[in-house]
Amino acid sequence: MAEMIGKRYQILKLIGQGGMADVFLAMDTILNREVAVKVLHGDLASDPSALERFRREAGASTSLSHPNIVDIYDVGDEGGRHYIVMEYVKGHTLKQLIQKRGPLPVRESVWLMKQLVAAVQEAHRNGIIHRDIKSQNVLIKADGTVKLSDFGIALANDAMQLTSKDAVLGSVHYLAPECAKGKGASVQSDIYSLGIVFFEVLSGDVPFKGDQPIKIAMQHIRDEIPSLCAKDPAIPQAVENIINKATAKDPAQRYKSAGEMLKDLEVCLDPSHARDQATRFVKPVKDTEEERPKKKKKQEEGRDGFYGFLIAAISVISVLLVLLILFISGVIGSKQKYVEVPDLFGLSVIEADDKLDELGLSVDYSNITREMTDDTEAGRIISYTPEMGTEVEKGSRINVVVSEGIYAVMEDYIGQNIEMVREKLAGSNIVIEEKALDEGGEPGIILTQEGIRPKEKYNPNIVNYMTLGYTDYPTILIPFGTLGRNVDTVTQELAGQGFRVTPVQVEKSSLSEKEIGYGAGNVIRILPEEGTSYRQEGEAAIVLYWFAEGE
């Protein structure tokens, strides 16, 4: 028999292991649903610090209720074993998704981050700082829903620190500079981690890496985060600006709240932000006591030479004005040279910029747009303005439109069986919303297809939703009085109503006296039992047990 925890949760299999606890898939035998059970390692039950972290996770999570935070159902202690029962999320972590697919498309990345930031906003609203936000702690359901988990080192505003070193708990790859210095965590520390996760989603990797944690921590303290737009010009500047503000070295320069960050995520892809300029946040350097006297002395010396400098500057400006007038009038210099815009179709943005540079032109990186296409792979130029052959002044910038990928064409599922379509689309970016219809015809056959209609184009790189309506499967209340009736008669009656029936012959010697009393050739047992509601779907069948005469 499978192991039981809390006299209710039947352990099915181990699904995760960590330094503090193991996570099991289990069945809640009362509510008949799958759950995840996290069990603290036995040798840590006597460790006050570890036990407090475990209890803190339970306490933090149970106080939160949000669609993007993993639900906690139960907390217990049985025989010295401490456990937390939580929502079982079928899917994978954000880290696994990035490792599988690499950098995610901008729109999908923004969509995921809006959910994650909303979850952190809810935690902060309840006075809880997560302190361990990283892609490994972000779960992604099959329909694309984000679930933030693992509040094991979360800290309530009024809570005590676990240890003097507790401030630097959490993954060093996502660690805010002030935490790397040993200072306490804050709302801005979580926002910094959110910025690092956003960078990772768009680039496929974390910004700072090293062979030792101390080296990574020092990069968070000293080094500016790399520019994503420089690496991939297709990423809008407004998106990179969100990362820059979230990961500012000075906490005061970051977003004041997760809600403020969420507002920028909501509008960063709007056309009104297409020409946003790059924003960088540099921590201001304050004058030291030693530097102030030196600066004061330089200022005094500067005043003595100011008037002499002013006279020289006026002379230089006068000469430049004369030269400018002569240049404009054509007395000196020559007319502005013009060049023709070359063929850029099919080139990457970098290749196009190199080609334009030879002519004294360049790509307008602030005005790159992306569109799905019928036949051009992602990252290749599909159109641009001014067009090829147009004469433009040297120094002009060219606006380019880049392919976001090739459209997929939706299959026509009308007339197919809903169960087969479920299997076909399992694991894809298409989420099916089913609608049972009270229509005639063969049960399970799809009658309507909405959301993405047959032969309609769609972007296969993002999550798409489609509603399939199908003829509902017949439902029956297994009637009382079935037991003791002829098995062939009952089989024909149920089959005539559209139900699959499986008669099973059993040996008389294995039966109870009551079952034998129903008589040979008659139904002695039925599954589902009499009075049970049964829905005919897929390979399910009503099972009729009987025994033969003369056994």
Rosetta blueprint (number, residue, H / E / L):
1 M L
2 A L
3 E L
4 M E
5 I E
6 G L
7 K L
8 R L
9 Y E
10 Q E
11 I E
12 L E
13 K E
14 L E
15 I E
16 G E
17 Q E
18 G L
19 G L
20 M L
21 A E
22 D E
23 V E
24 F E
25 L E
26 A E
27 M E
28 D E
29 T L
30 I L
31 L L
32 N L
33 R E
34 E E
35 V E
36 A E
37 V E
38 K E
39 V E
40 L E
41 H L
42 G H
43 D H
44 L H
45 A L
46 S L
47 D L
48 P H
49 S H
50 A H
51 L H
52 E H
53 R H
54 F H
55 R H
56 R H
57 E H
58 A H
59 G H
60 A H
61 S H
62 T H
63 S L
64 L L
65 S L
66 H L
67 P L
68 N L
69 I E
70 V L
71 D L
72 I E
73 Y E
74 D E
75 V E
76 G E
77 D E
78 E E
79 G L
80 G L
81 R E
82 H E
83 Y E
84 I E
85 V E
86 M E
87 E E
88 Y L
89 V L
90 K L
91 G E
92 H E
93 T E
94 L H
95 K H
96 Q H
97 L H
98 I H
99 Q H
100 K H
101 R H
102 G L
103 P L
104 L L
105 P L
106 V H
107 R H
108 E H
109 S H
110 V H
111 W H
112 L H
113 M H
114 K H
115 Q H
116 L H
117 V H
118 A H
119 A H
120 V H
121 Q H
122 E H
123 A H
124 H H
125 R H
126 N L
127 G L
128 I E
129 I E
130 H L
131 R L
132 D L
133 I L
134 K L
135 S H
136 Q H
137 N H
138 V E
139 L E
140 I E
141 K E
142 A L
143 D L
144 G L
145 T L
146 V E
147 K E
148 L E
149 S L
150 D L
151 F L
152 G L
153 I L
154 A L
155 L E
156 A E
157 N L
158 D L
159 A L
160 M L
161 Q L
162 L L
163 T L
164 S L
165 K L
166 D H
167 A H
168 V H
169 L L
170 G L
171 S L
172 V H
173 H H
174 Y H
175 L L
176 A L
177 P H
178 E H
179 C H
180 A H
181 K L
182 G L
183 K L
184 G L
185 A L
186 S L
187 V H
188 Q H
189 S H
190 D H
191 I H
192 Y H
193 S H
194 L H
195 G H
196 I H
197 V H
198 F H
199 F H
200 E H
201 V H
202 L H
203 S H
204 G L
205 D L
206 V L
207 P L
208 F L
209 K L
210 G L
211 D L
212 Q L
213 P H
214 I H
215 K H
216 I H
217 A H
218 M H
219 Q H
220 H H
221 I H
222 R H
223 D L
224 E L
225 I L
226 P L
227 S L
228 L H
229 C H
230 A H
231 K H
232 D L
233 P L
234 A L
235 I L
236 P L
237 Q H
238 A H
239 V H
240 E H
241 N H
242 I H
243 I H
244 N H
245 K H
246 A H
247 T L
248 A L
249 K L
250 D L
251 P H
252 A H
253 Q H
254 R L
255 Y L
256 K L
257 S L
258 A H
259 G H
260 E H
261 M H
262 L H
263 K H
264 D H
265 L H
266 E H
267 V H
268 C L
269 L L
270 D L
271 P H
272 S H
273 H H
274 A L
275 R L
276 D L
277 Q L
278 A L
279 T L
280 R L
281 F L
282 V L
283 K L
284 P L
285 V L
286 K L
287 D L
288 T L
289 E L
290 E L
291 E H
292 R H
293 P H
294 K H
295 K H
296 K H
297 K H
298 K H
299 Q H
300 E H
301 E H
302 G H
303 R H
304 D H
305 G L
306 F H
307 Y H
308 G H
309 F H
310 L H
311 I H
312 A H
313 A H
314 I H
315 S H
316 V H
317 I H
318 S H
319 V H
320 L H
321 L H
322 V H
323 L H
324 L H
325 I H
326 L H
327 F H
328 I H
329 S H
330 G L
331 V L
332 I L
333 G L
334 S L
335 K L
336 Q L
337 K L
338 Y E
339 V E
340 E E
341 V L
342 P L
343 D L
344 L L
345 F L
346 G L
347 L L
348 S E
349 V H
350 I H
351 E H
352 A H
353 D H
354 D H
355 K H
356 L H
357 D H
358 E L
359 L L
360 G L
361 L L
362 S E
363 V E
364 D L
365 Y H
366 S H
367 N H
368 I L
369 T E
370 R E
371 E E
372 M E
373 T E
374 D L
375 D L
376 T L
377 E L
378 A L
379 G L
380 R E
381 I E
382 I E
383 S E
384 Y E
385 T E
386 P L
387 E L
388 M L
389 G L
390 T L
391 E E
392 V E
393 E E
394 K L
395 G L
396 S L
397 R E
398 I E
399 N E
400 V E
401 V E
402 V E
403 S E
404 E E
405 G E
406 I E
407 Y L
408 A E
409 V E
410 M L
411 E L
412 D L
413 Y L
414 I L
415 G L
416 Q L
417 N E
418 I H
419 E H
420 M H
421 V H
422 R H
423 E H
424 K H
425 L H
426 A L
427 G L
428 S L
429 N L
430 I E
431 V E
432 I E
433 E E
434 E E
435 K E
436 A E
437 L E
438 D L
439 E L
440 G L
441 G L
442 E L
443 P L
444 G L
445 I E
446 I E
447 L E
448 T E
449 Q E
450 E E
451 G L
452 I L
453 R L
454 P L
455 K L
456 E L
457 K E
458 Y E
459 N L
460 P L
461 N L
462 I L
463 V L
464 N E
465 Y E
466 M E
467 T E
468 L E
469 G E
470 Y E
471 T E
472 D L
473 Y L
474 P L
475 T E
476 I E
477 L E
478 I L
479 P L
480 F L
481 G L
482 T L
483 L L
484 G L
485 R L
486 N E
487 V H
488 D H
489 T H
490 V H
491 T H
492 Q H
493 E H
494 L H
495 A H
496 G H
497 Q L
498 G L
499 F L
500 R L
501 V E
502 T E
503 P E
504 V E
505 Q E
506 V L
507 E L
508 K H
509 S H
510 S H
511 L L
512 S L
513 E H
514 K H
515 E H
516 I H
517 G L
518 Y L
519 G L
520 A L
521 G L
522 N E
523 V L
524 I L
525 R E
526 I E
527 L E
528 P L
529 E L
530 E L
531 G L
532 T L
533 S E
534 Y E
535 R E
536 Q L
537 E L
538 G L
539 E L
540 A L
541 A L
542 I E
543 V E
544 L E
545 Y E
546 W E
547 F L
548 A L
549 E L
550 G L
551 E L
